[in-house]
Amino acid sequence: MTLMRFDPFRELDRAAEQMFGGTRTRSTMPIEAYRRGDEVCVHIDLPGVDPDSVDVTVERNVVTIRATRRPLHGENDEVIINERPQGEFSRQFFLGDNLDMNGLNASFDRGVLTLRIPVSEESKPRRVEIAGGSEQSRVIETQNT
C-alpha cells in the first residue's frame, strides 16, 4: 500500500476551512446528549486523548470541557500524513436550571467522556391530589365523559 504525501485538493479544502471558519473545530468534540429517567446523559467523543488531560468545569449552568491531544509521532519521525486534530480543544454548553449541577459526575472510558447530571427534585414530575367536590359529583362527571 502506498501513502500519498500530498493531495492538492485536500490541502486546498483544509486551507479554505481555516480561512473561512469551517466546521473542523466543531467536529473535534462531537456531543450526544439525552434524558434518561431522572438524569441527563452527555457523551463527548475524545479519541486519542489522555484522560489526565481532560478538564471539566461547571460554573452556574455552563459546562466547559478542555482536552489536549498530543501527536503520536516523535520529533525525529518523518511525517507522511497527519490529519488527526491535535492541540488543545475546548467546548462549552449550557444546561437548564432544572438540573442539579452539584450532582454532576464524569467518567472516561475508551475515548468517551460521559457526564451524568441528575434532574433537580423540584423539576421531577409529581402527582397532584385533587381536593374538593363530593364523591357524588365526581361520579356524575365521570359518567358524563
C-alpha atoms as an extended CHARMM CRD file, in Angstrom:
* protein
*
       145  EXT
         1         1  MET       CA              0.0000000000        0.0000000000        0.0000000000  PROA      1               0.0000000000
         2         2  THR       CA              1.3710000000        3.3840000000       -0.9490000000  PROA      2               0.0000000000
         3         3  LEU       CA              0.5440000000        6.5030000000        1.0120000000  PROA      3               0.0000000000
         4         4  MET       CA              0.1930000000        9.7800000000       -0.7770000000  PROA      4               0.0000000000
         5         5  ARG       CA              2.2110000000       12.5590000000        0.8000000000  PROA      5               0.0000000000
         6         6  PHE       CA              0.4750000000       15.4760000000       -0.8120000000  PROA      6               0.0000000000
         7         7  ASP       CA             -3.0860000000       15.7690000000       -2.0410000000  PROA      7               0.0000000000
         8         8  PRO       CA             -3.5200000000       19.2580000000       -3.5200000000  PROA      8               0.0000000000
         9         9  PHE       CA             -7.3250000000       19.1370000000       -3.2330000000  PROA      9               0.0000000000
        10        10  ARG       CA             -7.2630000000       18.0880000000        0.4290000000  PROA      10              0.0000000000
        11        11  GLU       CA             -4.7560000000       20.8490000000        1.1690000000  PROA      11              0.0000000000
        12        12  LEU       CA             -6.9880000000       23.3480000000       -0.6510000000  PROA      12              0.0000000000
        13        13  ASP       CA            -10.0180000000       22.2040000000        1.3790000000  PROA      13              0.0000000000
        14        14  ARG       CA             -8.0480000000       22.4610000000        4.6190000000  PROA      14              0.0000000000
        15        15  ALA       CA             -6.8300000000       25.9650000000        3.7380000000  PROA      15              0.0000000000
        16        16  ALA       CA            -10.3870000000       27.0740000000        2.8600000000  PROA      16              0.0000000000
        17        17  GLU       CA            -11.6820000000       25.7340000000        6.1850000000  PROA      17              0.0000000000
        18        18  GLN       CA             -9.0560000000       27.6670000000        8.0810000000  PROA      18              0.0000000000
        19        19  MET       CA             -9.6390000000       30.8610000000        6.0920000000  PROA      19              0.0000000000
        20        20  PHE       CA            -13.4170000000       30.8850000000        6.1490000000  PROA      20              0.0000000000
        21        21  GLY       CA            -14.0240000000       29.3900000000        9.5760000000  PROA      21              0.0000000000
        22        22  GLY       CA            -15.0590000000       25.9050000000        8.5460000000  PROA      22              0.0000000000
        23        23  THR       CA            -16.5430000000       23.3260000000       10.8700000000  PROA      23              0.0000000000
        24        24  ARG       CA            -13.2840000000       21.4930000000       11.5020000000  PROA      24              0.0000000000
        25        25  THR       CA            -13.0340000000       22.5030000000       15.1760000000  PROA      25              0.0000000000
        26        26  ARG       CA            -16.7040000000       21.7400000000       15.8010000000  PROA      26              0.0000000000
        27        27  SER       CA            -16.2480000000       18.0970000000       14.8480000000  PROA      27              0.0000000000
        28        28  THR       CA            -13.2630000000       17.5870000000       17.1620000000  PROA      28              0.0000000000
        29        29  MET       CA            -15.5240000000       17.1240000000       20.1950000000  PROA      29              0.0000000000
        30        30  PRO       CA            -18.8480000000       15.7270000000       18.9740000000  PROA      30              0.0000000000
        31        31  ILE       CA            -21.5290000000       15.5060000000       21.6530000000  PROA      31              0.0000000000
        32        32  GLU       CA            -24.5670000000       13.2990000000       22.1540000000  PROA      32              0.0000000000
        33        33  ALA       CA            -26.9920000000       14.2610000000       24.9320000000  PROA      33              0.0000000000
        34        34  TYR       CA            -30.2940000000       12.7910000000       26.0590000000  PROA      34              0.0000000000
        35        35  ARG       CA            -32.5330000000       12.4800000000       29.1000000000  PROA      35              0.0000000000
        36        36  ARG       CA            -32.9730000000        9.0320000000       30.5900000000  PROA      36              0.0000000000
        37        37  GLY       CA            -35.3720000000        8.9130000000       33.5050000000  PROA      37              0.0000000000
        38        38  ASP       CA            -34.2190000000       11.3400000000       36.1870000000  PROA      38              0.0000000000
        39        39  GLU       CA            -30.8510000000       12.2440000000       34.6750000000  PROA      39              0.0000000000
        40        40  VAL       CA            -29.3290000000       13.8360000000       31.6110000000  PROA      40              0.0000000000
        41        41  CYS       CA            -26.5000000000       11.9140000000       29.9540000000  PROA      41              0.0000000000
        42        42  VAL       CA            -23.9060000000       13.6800000000       27.8280000000  PROA      42              0.0000000000
        43        43  HSD       CA            -21.2780000000       11.7480000000       25.8470000000  PROA      43              0.0000000000
        44        44  ILE       CA            -18.3080000000       13.5660000000       24.3060000000  PROA      44              0.0000000000
        45        45  ASP       CA            -16.0060000000       11.7900000000       21.8640000000  PROA      45              0.0000000000
        46        46  LEU       CA            -12.3380000000       12.3580000000       22.7020000000  PROA      46              0.0000000000
        47        47  PRO       CA            -10.4520000000        9.6080000000       20.8420000000  PROA      47              0.0000000000
        48        48  GLY       CA             -6.7170000000        9.5070000000       21.4250000000  PROA      48              0.0000000000
        49        49  VAL       CA             -6.9070000000       11.9010000000       24.3780000000  PROA      49              0.0000000000
        50        50  ASP       CA             -5.1290000000       11.0580000000       27.6190000000  PROA      50              0.0000000000
        51        51  PRO       CA             -7.7640000000       11.0790000000       30.4050000000  PROA      51              0.0000000000
        52        52  ASP       CA             -5.3550000000       13.0950000000       32.5820000000  PROA      52              0.0000000000
        53        53  SER       CA             -5.5040000000       15.9540000000       30.0580000000  PROA      53              0.0000000000
        54        54  VAL       CA             -9.3060000000       16.2840000000       30.2900000000  PROA      54              0.0000000000
        55        55  ASP       CA            -10.6910000000       19.0640000000       32.4860000000  PROA      55              0.0000000000
        56        56  VAL       CA            -14.4020000000       19.5450000000       33.2070000000  PROA      56              0.0000000000
        57        57  THR       CA            -15.5990000000       22.6820000000       34.9970000000  PROA      57              0.0000000000
        58        58  VAL       CA            -19.0850000000       23.8780000000       35.8830000000  PROA      58              0.0000000000
        59        59  GLU       CA            -19.9970000000       27.4830000000       36.5600000000  PROA      59              0.0000000000
        60        60  ARG       CA            -23.6850000000       28.0510000000       37.1600000000  PROA      60              0.0000000000
        61        61  ASN       CA            -25.2780000000       26.2000000000       34.2600000000  PROA      61              0.0000000000
        62        62  VAL       CA            -22.2940000000       26.3280000000       31.8810000000  PROA      62              0.0000000000
        63        63  VAL       CA            -20.1760000000       23.2030000000       31.4760000000  PROA      63              0.0000000000
        64        64  THR       CA            -16.7190000000       23.6850000000       29.9630000000  PROA      64              0.0000000000
        65        65  ILE       CA            -14.6360000000       20.7780000000       28.7180000000  PROA      65              0.0000000000
        66        66  ARG       CA            -10.9590000000       21.1780000000       27.8650000000  PROA      66              0.0000000000
        67        67  ALA       CA             -8.7480000000       18.4250000000       26.4800000000  PROA      67              0.0000000000
        68        68  THR       CA             -5.3360000000       18.0820000000       24.8720000000  PROA      68              0.0000000000
        69        69  ARG       CA             -4.3810000000       15.6130000000       22.1600000000  PROA      69              0.0000000000
        70        70  ARG       CA             -0.6680000000       15.1950000000       21.5880000000  PROA      70              0.0000000000
        71        71  PRO       CA              0.8300000000       13.8440000000       18.3620000000  PROA      71              0.0000000000
        72        72  LEU       CA              1.9700000000       10.2260000000       18.4650000000  PROA      72              0.0000000000
        73        73  HSD       CA              4.9670000000       10.8100000000       16.2090000000  PROA      73              0.0000000000
        74        74  GLY       CA              8.2820000000       11.7890000000       17.6650000000  PROA      74              0.0000000000
        75        75  GLU       CA             10.4490000000       14.7870000000       16.9080000000  PROA      75              0.0000000000
        76        76  ASN       CA             12.7410000000       12.8140000000       14.5640000000  PROA      76              0.0000000000
        77        77  ASP       CA              9.9550000000       10.9210000000       12.7790000000  PROA      77              0.0000000000
        78        78  GLU       CA              9.2160000000       11.7040000000        9.1420000000  PROA      78              0.0000000000
        79        79  VAL       CA              5.5000000000       12.5090000000        8.9980000000  PROA      79              0.0000000000
        80        80  ILE       CA              3.8410000000       11.1760000000        5.8640000000  PROA      80              0.0000000000
        81        81  ILE       CA              0.1920000000       12.0350000000        6.6170000000  PROA      81              0.0000000000
        82        82  ASN       CA             -1.1910000000       13.8050000000        9.6360000000  PROA      82              0.0000000000
        83        83  GLU       CA             -4.9150000000       14.5380000000        9.5010000000  PROA      83              0.0000000000
        84        84  ARG       CA             -5.6640000000       13.9490000000       13.1720000000  PROA      84              0.0000000000
        85        85  PRO       CA             -6.6190000000       17.1160000000       15.0470000000  PROA      85              0.0000000000
        86        86  GLN       CA             -4.0420000000       17.9070000000       17.7240000000  PROA      86              0.0000000000
        87        87  GLY       CA             -3.5350000000       20.5270000000       20.3510000000  PROA      87              0.0000000000
        88        88  GLU       CA             -5.8800000000       21.9640000000       22.9330000000  PROA      88              0.0000000000
        89        89  PHE       CA             -9.6270000000       21.7930000000       22.4250000000  PROA      89              0.0000000000
        90        90  SER       CA            -12.4780000000       23.2400000000       24.4140000000  PROA      90              0.0000000000
        91        91  ARG       CA            -16.2240000000       23.0620000000       24.2430000000  PROA      91              0.0000000000
        92        92  GLN       CA            -18.9480000000       24.7670000000       26.2720000000  PROA      92              0.0000000000
        93        93  PHE       CA            -22.6010000000       24.0230000000       26.5400000000  PROA      93              0.0000000000
        94        94  PHE       CA            -25.4470000000       25.3600000000       28.6160000000  PROA      94              0.0000000000
        95        95  LEU       CA            -27.6840000000       23.2220000000       30.7800000000  PROA      95              0.0000000000
        96        96  GLY       CA            -31.1290000000       24.1840000000       32.0240000000  PROA      96              0.0000000000
        97        97  ASP       CA            -31.8960000000       25.3460000000       35.5370000000  PROA      97              0.0000000000
        98        98  ASN       CA            -33.8410000000       22.1390000000       36.0940000000  PROA      98              0.0000000000
        99        99  LEU       CA            -30.6130000000       20.1270000000       36.5580000000  PROA      99              0.0000000000
       100       100  ASP       CA            -28.6930000000       19.5350000000       39.7880000000  PROA      100             0.0000000000
       101       101  MET       CA            -25.1890000000       20.7400000000       38.9010000000  PROA      101             0.0000000000
       102       102  ASN       CA            -23.8700000000       19.6790000000       42.3210000000  PROA      102             0.0000000000
       103       103  GLY       CA            -24.7500000000       16.0830000000       41.4600000000  PROA      103             0.0000000000
       104       104  LEU       CA            -22.8410000000       16.0800000000       38.1460000000  PROA      104             0.0000000000
       105       105  ASN       CA            -20.3410000000       13.2420000000       37.7880000000  PROA      105             0.0000000000
       106       106  ALA       CA            -17.9380000000       12.3890000000       34.9850000000  PROA      106             0.0000000000
       107       107  SER       CA            -16.2840000000        9.2140000000       33.7470000000  PROA      107             0.0000000000
       108       108  PHE       CA            -13.9100000000        8.4530000000       30.8690000000  PROA      108             0.0000000000
       109       109  ASP       CA            -13.9290000000        5.1160000000       29.0560000000  PROA      109             0.0000000000
       110       110  ARG       CA            -12.4930000000        4.1160000000       25.6640000000  PROA      110             0.0000000000
       111       111  GLY       CA            -12.1490000000        7.6860000000       24.4430000000  PROA      111             0.0000000000
       112       112  VAL       CA            -15.6300000000        8.8020000000       25.5200000000  PROA      112             0.0000000000
       113       113  LEU       CA            -16.1870000000       11.2860000000       28.3220000000  PROA      113             0.0000000000
       114       114  THR       CA            -19.5870000000       10.7140000000       29.9490000000  PROA      114             0.0000000000
       115       115  LEU       CA            -21.3200000000       13.2890000000       32.1270000000  PROA      115             0.0000000000
       116       116  ARG       CA            -24.3580000000       12.3420000000       34.1720000000  PROA      116             0.0000000000
       117       117  ILE       CA            -26.4170000000       15.1840000000       35.6010000000  PROA      117             0.0000000000
       118       118  PRO       CA            -29.4400000000       14.4330000000       37.7980000000  PROA      118             0.0000000000
       119       119  VAL       CA            -32.6890000000       16.3060000000       37.3270000000  PROA      119             0.0000000000
       120       120  SER       CA            -33.3570000000       18.5080000000       40.3700000000  PROA      120             0.0000000000
       121       121  GLU       CA            -36.0740000000       17.3620000000       42.7560000000  PROA      121             0.0000000000
       122       122  GLU       CA            -38.1280000000       20.4960000000       42.0370000000  PROA      122             0.0000000000
       123       123  SER       CA            -38.2270000000       19.6290000000       38.3310000000  PROA      123             0.0000000000
       124       124  LYS       CA            -39.2670000000       15.9930000000       38.6230000000  PROA      124             0.0000000000
       125       125  PRO       CA            -42.8690000000       15.2350000000       37.7190000000  PROA      125             0.0000000000
       126       126  ARG       CA            -45.0920000000       14.5990000000       40.7030000000  PROA      126             0.0000000000
       127       127  ARG       CA            -48.6600000000       13.5390000000       41.2080000000  PROA      127             0.0000000000
       128       128  VAL       CA            -51.0080000000       16.2500000000       42.4210000000  PROA      128             0.0000000000
       129       129  GLU       CA            -54.0230000000       15.2660000000       44.5090000000  PROA      129             0.0000000000
       130       130  ILE       CA            -57.2560000000       16.9500000000       43.5690000000  PROA      130             0.0000000000
       131       131  ALA       CA            -59.1950000000       18.3220000000       46.5090000000  PROA      131             0.0000000000
       132       132  GLY       CA            -62.8060000000       19.4650000000       46.8240000000  PROA      132             0.0000000000
       133       133  GLY       CA            -66.0970000000       18.2850000000       45.4040000000  PROA      133             0.0000000000
       134       134  SER       CA            -68.2050000000       15.4680000000       46.6950000000  PROA      134             0.0000000000
       135       135  GLU       CA            -67.9410000000       11.8580000000       45.6700000000  PROA      135             0.0000000000
       136       136  GLN       CA            -71.3990000000       12.1360000000       44.1160000000  PROA      136             0.0000000000
       137       137  SER       CA            -70.3780000000       14.9890000000       41.8060000000  PROA      137             0.0000000000
       138       138  ARG       CA            -67.2490000000       13.0740000000       40.7860000000  PROA      138             0.0000000000
       139       139  VAL       CA            -69.3740000000       10.0770000000       39.8230000000  PROA      139             0.0000000000
       140       140  ILE       CA            -71.6460000000       12.2730000000       37.7310000000  PROA      140             0.0000000000
       141       141  GLU       CA            -68.6550000000       13.9050000000       35.9970000000  PROA      141             0.0000000000
       142       142  THR       CA            -67.1600000000       10.5050000000       35.2650000000  PROA      142             0.0000000000
       143       143  GLN       CA            -70.4240000000        9.2450000000       33.8030000000  PROA      143             0.0000000000
       144       144  ASN       CA            -70.7990000000       12.2920000000       31.5500000000  PROA      144             0.0000000000
       145       145  THR       CA            -67.3900000000       11.8680000000       29.9200000000  PROA      145             0.0000000000
